[in-house]
Amino acid sequence: MRQYNYLIYAFSCVLIWSFIPIVSRFGQNGMDSFQFLFWSNLISVIAVISVALASGYTPAKLLILPRDILGKVFVLGFLDCLFYLLLYYGYSIENGIAVLVIQYSWPLIIILLSVILLKDRLSGRQIVGVVVGFIAVIITFTKGQITQLHVDNPIALLLVFSGAFCFALMSVFSRQYSIDPYISTVWLFIFSTLTSLVLLLSFSEMQLPSQSTFWPTLINGVLINGVSYILWFKAMNTGNSTKIASVVFLSPVLSVLWLVLLLSDPFEIAYIIGVMLVIISGVLCVGAKRRNQQ
């Protein structure tokens, strides 16, 4: 049963990340992207340190690292900060549907980078499964009407794609570096917080979250950006990149369903099609034999 732990970690991340649109919608109502990112990161640092200490890690083990390891986790934190900053900026200047589709290109990029950098091998079944998963995302977000992918600002989508590439590269590096998930998550958010602080002071201004944005920011920092990363690094460290990426395609589909159920957004038949395609994608990728990953 332990051989499927990576699926438990991945599905947990998918469920948590599926609430990003709802939390972000309320969290940025009164704060700009720089402020929301900084406070979320700061809360994430406190949350992941608390979880690590509760899991038996000593402060010395968490915070005293060799110089080469610090360099690696600095790269992870810097890439994570760029991902969210470019994503938030893309949402502010371009069509939301187009941004969402480009945003969820990162599972595909993870697979491509895993093949190039980590020499993973894919079966034909896995390739088909990944393509089906990405098609499910497009159908879900466009409600089955591909013509909705109208682009007014190509530069915005290029920035979002760059952000997706940053997150995919961070995920692959976290596997390549083979750093302890708790230690890497703590330092990722330390460096991400420092980076976001520099950006905040350079392009915005320090502002405390208002009463209406406090709880969304807290949830985002503790759970969505904080604890979920420990689970994500645990999943990536198992070496099942393709199978994990196929599971991630379920997250945006669930996001749309939460918007329907919790915020009364209109329901579309395309959402059912999206869910079915994601399930097919997962069966194709997860059901592939382990030798294709070695």
Helices and strands as residue ranges (DSSP letters): G 2-4, H 5-17, H 20-27, H 33-54, H 59-63, H 67-93, H 96-103, H 106-117, H 124-142, G 146-148, H 154-177, H 181-203, H 211-219, I 220-227, H 228-236, H 241-248, H 250-263, H 269-286, G 290-293
